[in-house]
Amino acid sequence: MRHRRLAPALALTLALGALTIPQQASAAPAHNSAVDSTGCSATTSPLTLGQTTAQTISSGGLTRSYLVHMPSTYVPGQLKPLVMVFHGHKGTAADIESYTGFDSADAVLAYPTGVLGTDNGTAWQGAPYNATGVDDVQFVADLLDKLQSQLCIDKSRIFAAGKSNGGGFVGLLACQLPNRIAAFGIVAGAFYDATQSGCGANPPGVPIIDFHGTNDTIVDYDGDLDSHGETLPAIQTWLAGWAVRDNCTTGPTQTVLDTEVIRYAWSSCQSSVDVVHYKILGHGHTWPGAADSGPGTHTIQINATTAIWSYFTAHPRSWF
């Protein structure tokens, strides 16, 4: 069902607003600073190279699961990037691993799994249907601690990407762990108010790349006054909010890349970062370049995985 779109003034207010984490969540903030990888001292890899393995970790009193794909090029003691990829509402780690194709990147890939939410579907913190009291931000910090204790992870090249509810959660990580995660990639993100908790509490300089289809029937490109009982901002309004936080002074510059893809960029930002958005004309709640990635059609004029990985490699945290 499509709902009323937001007035621009209301949308901007919502995009820059913030809500508190549920009362049951951890009172102490997750560790938001770079951590050296003690796993660099290991002489062998604890995980099989070139394969994906299922793993678990205890976090917040829960046993949490995730997949790890090890690149065949991994060498013990030599630093590798890490990309965490977050599935959407009711999705799975295996699904998003399959359709994104991130395993081809020369990096360690982690695919965490969300906890069952209020509608019995997997979900991430920040959405109205996520499990009450589950601190997914702390889970991510705990997962990073574990992976960096096992593997030789480059602390300046830790990245997060996600789709839909997972994309909204990546937006929350950009607010709460920007000094531990170097850059953030989002596709069809659902940016509920709580996904902006903590935004503005950290120094500006957060690199973000975003994709969204104009025919997205799940997360309306132009905003939604009633999505699961809450409001979603227009995508351009949410992006403008990040351009303000990053102190960008130029943009958005608009470049037509093809018949279905328009690129928007905010630049001259704090710490030499930028905010980039790809508006996908006429397509749905899908991952650009990937079939069977959600409801609606997908474009083949750009591949989101390739573009995100290229953006990530260009945006390490040089001051870590």
Residue pairs with C-beta under 8 A, 6 or more apart in sequence:
2 217
2 220
3 220
3 224
3 225
3 226
3 227
4 224
4 225
4 226
5 220
5 222
5 223
5 224
5 225
5 234
6 14
6 222
6 223
6 224
6 225
6 231
6 233
6 234
6 237
8 234
8 237
11 223
11 233
11 234
11 237
12 233
12 237
12 240
12 241
14 193
14 231
14 233
14 237
15 191
15 196
15 233
15 234
15 237
15 238
15 240
15 241
16 196
16 199
16 241
16 244
17 193
17 196
18 193
18 196
18 197
18 198
18 199
18 200
19 193
19 194
19 196
19 197
20 194
20 197
21 125
21 135
21 137
21 194
21 197
22 132
22 133
23 133
24 132
24 133
25 125
25 133
25 134
25 135
25 138
26 60
26 135
26 138
29 176
29 198
30 135
30 137
30 138
30 140
30 141
30 176
30 177
31 141
31 145
31 180
32 141
32 176
32 177
32 178
32 179
32 180
32 202
33 179
33 180
34 155
34 156
34 179
34 180
34 317
34 320
35 144
35 145
35 148
35 155
35 180
36 148
36 155
37 79
37 148
37 149
37 151
37 152
37 153
37 154
37 155
38 148
38 149
39 147
39 148
39 149
39 150
39 151
39 152
39 153
40 77
40 79
40 152
41 77
42 76
42 77
42 150
42 151
42 152
43 76
43 77
44 76
45 70
45 74
45 76
45 151
46 150
46 151
47 53
47 68
47 70
47 150
47 151
48 70
49 70
49 71
49 72
49 74
50 70
50 71
50 72
51 69
51 70
52 67
52 68
52 69
52 70
52 97
52 103
52 109
52 111
53 67
53 68
53 70
54 65
54 66
54 67
55 65
55 66
55 67
55 68
56 63
56 64
56 65
56 66
57 63
57 64
57 66
57 139
57 142
57 143
57 146
58 64
58 142
59 135
59 138
59 139
59 142
59 143
60 134
60 135
60 138
60 139
62 115
62 134
64 112
64 113
64 115
64 139
64 143
65 93
65 112
65 113
66 93
66 110
66 111
66 112
66 113
66 143
67 93
67 94
67 97
67 109
67 110
67 111
67 113
68 108
68 109
68 110
68 111
68 147
69 97
69 102
69 103
69 108
69 109
69 111
70 108
71 80
71 105
71 106
71 107
71 108
71 109
73 80
73 106
74 80
74 108
74 151
76 152
77 152
78 152
79 152
79 153
79 154
79 157
80 106
80 107
80 108
80 151
80 152
80 153
80 154
81 105
81 106
81 107
81 108
81 153
81 154
81 157
81 158
81 159
81 312
81 313
82 107
82 108
82 109
82 110
82 144
82 147
82 151
82 153
82 154
82 157
82 158
82 159
83 102
83 105
83 107
83 108
83 109
83 110
83 159
83 160
83 161
83 309
83 312
84 109
84 110
84 111
84 112
84 140
84 143
84 158
84 159
84 160
84 161
84 181
85 96
85 97
85 100
85 102
85 109
85 110
85 111
85 160
85 161
85 162
85 166
86 96
86 111
86 112
86 114
86 124
86 160
86 161
86 162
86 163
86 166
86 167
86 169
86 170
87 93
87 95
87 96
87 111
87 113
87 114
87 122
87 162
87 163
87 166
88 96
88 162
88 163
88 164
88 165
88 166
88 167
88 188
88 294
89 117
89 121
89 122
89 123
89 124
89 127
89 129
89 164
89 165
89 190
90 121
90 122
90 123
91 114
91 122
91 163
91 164
91 165
91 166
92 113
92 122
93 111
93 112
93 113
94 111
96 111
96 163
96 166
97 103
97 109
97 111
99 287
99 290
99 291
99 292
99 293
100 161
100 287
100 290
100 293
100 304
100 305
101 290
101 305
102 109
102 161
102 305
102 309
103 109
104 305
105 305
105 309
107 157
107 309
108 147
108 151
108 153
110 143
110 147
112 139
112 140
112 143
113 122
114 122
114 123
114 124
114 130
114 136
114 165
114 166
115 122
115 123
115 130
115 131
115 134
115 136
116 122
116 123
116 131
117 123
117 127
117 129
117 130
117 131
118 128
118 129
118 130
118 131
118 132
119 129
121 129
123 129
123 130
123 131
123 165
124 130
124 136
124 162
124 165
124 166
124 168
124 169
124 172
125 134
125 135
125 136
125 137
125 169
125 172
125 194
126 165
126 168
126 169
126 171
126 172
126 192
126 194
126 195
126 197
127 165
127 168
127 169
127 190
127 192
127 194
127 195
127 228
128 192
128 228
128 229
128 230
129 228
130 136
130 165
136 169
137 172
137 173
137 176
137 177
140 160
140 173
140 177
141 177
141 180
144 158
144 180
147 153
148 155
154 316
155 317
155 320
156 182
156 316
156 317
156 318
156 320
157 182
157 312
157 313
157 316
157 317
158 180
158 181
158 182
159 181
159 182
159 183
159 184
159 185
159 312
160 170
160 173
160 174
160 181
160 183
160 184
160 185
161 170
161 184
161 185
161 186
161 187
161 308
162 168
162 169
162 170
162 185
162 186
162 187
162 189
163 186
163 187
163 188
163 189
163 287
163 293
163 294
164 187
164 188
164 189
164 190
164 218
164 219
164 285
164 294
165 190
167 186
167 187
167 188
167 189
167 190
168 186
168 189
168 190
168 191
168 192
168 195
169 195
170 184
170 185
170 186
170 189
171 184
171 186
171 189
171 191
171 195
171 196
171 238
172 194
172 195
172 196
172 197
172 198
173 181
173 184
174 181
174 184
174 199
174 206
174 208
174 242
175 195
175 196
175 197
175 198
175 199
175 200
175 201
175 202
176 197
176 198
178 202
178 205
178 206
179 202
179 317
182 207
182 312
182 315
182 316
182 317
182 320
183 206
183 207
183 208
183 209
183 311
183 312
183 315
184 206
184 207
184 208
184 209
185 208
185 209
185 210
185 304
185 308
185 311
185 312
186 208
186 209
186 210
186 211
187 210
187 211
187 212
187 287
187 288
187 304
188 211
188 212
188 213
188 216
188 218
188 219
188 285
188 286
188 287
188 294
189 210
189 212
189 219
189 235
189 238
190 218
190 219
190 227
190 232
191 232
191 233
191 238
192 227
192 230
192 231
192 232
193 230
193 231
196 241
199 241
199 245
200 245
203 270
203 271
204 245
204 246
204 247
204 269
204 270
204 271
205 246
205 269
205 270
205 271
205 273
206 242
206 245
206 246
206 273
207 273
207 274
207 275
207 311
207 315
208 239
208 242
208 275
208 276
209 275
209 276
209 277
209 278
209 307
209 308
209 311
210 235
210 239
210 275
210 276
210 277
210 278
211 277
211 278
211 280
211 287
211 288
211 302
211 304
211 307
212 219
212 221
212 235
212 277
212 278
212 279
212 280
213 221
213 280
213 281
213 282
213 283
213 284
213 285
213 286
213 296
213 299
214 221
214 279
214 280
214 281
214 282
214 283
215 282
215 283
215 284
215 296
215 297
216 283
216 284
216 285
216 296
217 284
217 285
217 295
217 296
218 284
218 285
218 294
218 295
219 227
219 232
219 285
220 227
220 232
221 234
221 235
221 279
222 234
222 235
223 231
223 232
223 233
223 234
223 235
223 237
224 231
224 232
225 231
233 241
235 277
236 264
236 277
239 252
239 264
239 266
239 275
239 277
240 252
240 266
242 266
242 275
243 251
243 252
243 266
243 269
243 275
246 266
246 269
246 270
246 273
246 274
246 275
247 269
247 270
248 266
248 267
248 268
248 269
248 270
248 274
248 275
249 268
249 269
250 266
250 267
250 268
251 264
251 265
251 266
251 267
251 268
251 275
252 264
252 265
252 266
252 277
253 264
253 265
253 267
254 262
254 263
254 264
255 262
255 263
255 264
255 265
256 262
256 263
257 263
257 278
257 301
257 302
258 301
258 302
259 281
259 301
260 280
260 281
260 282
260 283
260 299
260 301
261 278
261 279
261 280
261 281
261 288
261 299
261 301
261 302
262 278
262 279
262 281
263 276
263 277
263 278
263 279
264 276
264 277
264 278
264 279
265 274
265 275
265 276
265 277
266 274
266 275
266 276
267 274
269 275
271 319
273 315
276 311
278 288
278 302
278 304
278 307
280 288
280 299
280 302
282 297
283 296
283 297
283 298
283 299
284 294
284 295
284 296
284 297
284 298
285 294
285 295
285 296
286 293
286 294
286 295
286 296
286 297
286 298
287 293
287 294
287 298
287 304
287 305
288 298
288 299
288 301
288 302
288 303
288 304
288 307
289 298
289 299
289 300
289 302
289 303
289 304
289 305
289 306
290 298
290 303
290 304
290 305
291 298
